Amino acid sequence: MAKFSSSLHLTPDEIDVLMREESRVRIATRGPEHEINLTPMTFGWASGKVYIFGRGQKVVNLRRNGTATVLLDIGQQWRDLKGIMMRGDAQVLETIEDENADKALKAAQENLGEKHNLKEDGVIIPYTPTASGKSRRWIVFTPRKIVSWNNENLK
């Protein structure tokens, strides 16, 4: 992979702000024939991890192979582009017990509630679906490598 100039990188604080404020990422998983399955998803951010409540092929793929890539990018014009690409490992929380054992899930659910403006009497309501059916599950993505860029820093 090509190296980005360090002047283009987002700081850890800038990454944290984007991940807390932006509501959509794309997650790439490997399908049964090793094809890439790329899907836009809403997500929560907590403790340096991405939390996605998903279903279907993503969950099936991650059960088979937990390696994934998550991409967040914003901006309309080339000079305005900012992005964060994370390579890492995803875990499917298979049971309500698994969900309860994850110490950061509640904070991620609150982050999702805030991103989607879920409120009751002005108070944020966490987004709290839970494991159901064959594949409706929380996915916890833990980054191993993060590459970021901010084209505003191009000179």
Residue pairs with C-beta under 8 A, 6 or more apart in sequence:
1 147
4 147
4 149
7 153
7 155
8 149
8 150
8 151
8 153
8 154
9 148
9 149
9 150
10 18
10 82
10 84
10 148
10 149
10 150
14 148
14 150
15 84
15 146
15 148
16 45
18 72
18 74
18 82
18 84
19 45
19 50
19 72
19 84
20 45
20 111
21 115
22 72
22 74
22 115
23 42
23 43
23 115
23 116
24 40
24 41
24 42
24 43
24 72
25 40
25 41
25 43
25 50
25 52
25 70
25 71
25 72
26 38
26 39
26 40
26 41
26 70
26 71
26 72
27 38
27 39
27 41
27 50
27 52
27 54
27 58
27 68
27 69
27 70
27 90
27 139
27 141
28 36
28 37
28 38
28 39
28 68
28 69
28 70
28 71
29 36
29 37
29 39
29 57
29 58
29 61
29 62
29 65
29 68
29 90
30 36
30 37
30 61
30 64
30 65
30 67
31 37
31 57
31 61
32 61
32 64
37 57
37 58
37 61
39 54
39 57
39 58
41 52
41 54
41 58
42 52
42 112
42 115
42 116
43 50
43 51
43 52
43 70
43 108
43 112
44 50
44 51
44 52
44 107
44 108
44 109
44 110
44 111
44 112
44 115
44 127
45 51
45 108
45 111
46 104
46 105
46 107
46 108
46 111
47 103
47 104
47 107
48 142
48 143
49 104
49 108
49 140
49 141
49 142
49 143
50 70
50 86
50 139
50 140
50 141
50 143
51 104
51 105
51 108
51 109
51 111
51 112
51 138
51 139
51 140
51 141
52 58
52 138
52 139
52 141
53 112
53 127
53 129
53 136
53 137
53 138
53 139
54 135
54 136
54 137
54 139
55 133
55 135
55 136
55 137
56 135
58 139
59 92
59 135
59 136
59 137
59 139
60 135
62 68
62 90
62 91
62 92
62 139
63 92
66 89
66 90
66 91
66 92
67 87
67 88
67 89
67 90
68 87
68 88
68 89
68 90
68 141
69 85
69 86
69 87
69 88
70 85
70 86
70 88
70 141
70 143
71 83
71 84
71 85
71 86
72 83
72 84
73 81
73 82
73 83
73 84
74 80
74 81
74 82
74 83
75 81
75 82
75 151
78 151
79 151
79 152
79 154
80 151
80 152
81 149
81 150
81 151
82 148
82 149
82 150
82 151
82 152
83 148
83 149
84 146
84 147
84 148
85 146
85 147
85 148
86 141
86 143
86 144
86 145
86 146
86 147
87 143
87 144
87 145
88 141
88 142
88 143
88 144
88 145
89 141
89 142
89 144
90 139
90 140
90 141
90 142
91 139
91 140
91 142
92 137
92 138
92 139
93 99
93 102
93 105
93 131
93 137
93 138
93 139
93 140
94 131
94 137
95 131
96 130
96 131
98 131
99 105
99 130
99 131
99 138
102 138
102 140
105 138
105 140
106 126
109 126
109 127
109 128
110 124
110 126
112 118
112 126
112 127
113 119
113 124
113 125
113 126
113 127
114 124
116 127
118 124
118 125
118 126
118 127
119 125
129 136
130 138
131 137
131 138
